[in-house]
Amino acid sequence: MRAPLEGSTSILIRNGKIDMQEMRRNRLGFGQLRMLLRQKDVFSMGEVAYAIFENNGSLSVMKNPEYEEGDILKDNLKKIGEDKGFFVMEG
């Protein structure tokens, strides 16, 4: 009975992948998602493990463990053969 009165949360990013169905269901565009992420001091999609769109319109973000205080751990990038450019968000 609580969900219809207060709304429900939606997982927009799960394991680093955007859930397009949830984006459409919540009528969110990529620009809006990027703005919400920036408000959480997230400037690269690669930083995000999970992003939950709350029923009040805010976003809760859990960062990937590869990031330490917002910095990419260089050793982890070397392991996958990439550099910091791998995670840069376009747009």
Secondary structure, DSSP 4 states (H G I P E B T S, - for coil): -HHHHH---EEEEETTEE-HHHHHHTT--HHHHHHHHHHTT---GGGEEEEEE-TTS-EEEEE-TTEETTEE-HHHHHHHT--GGGGPPP-
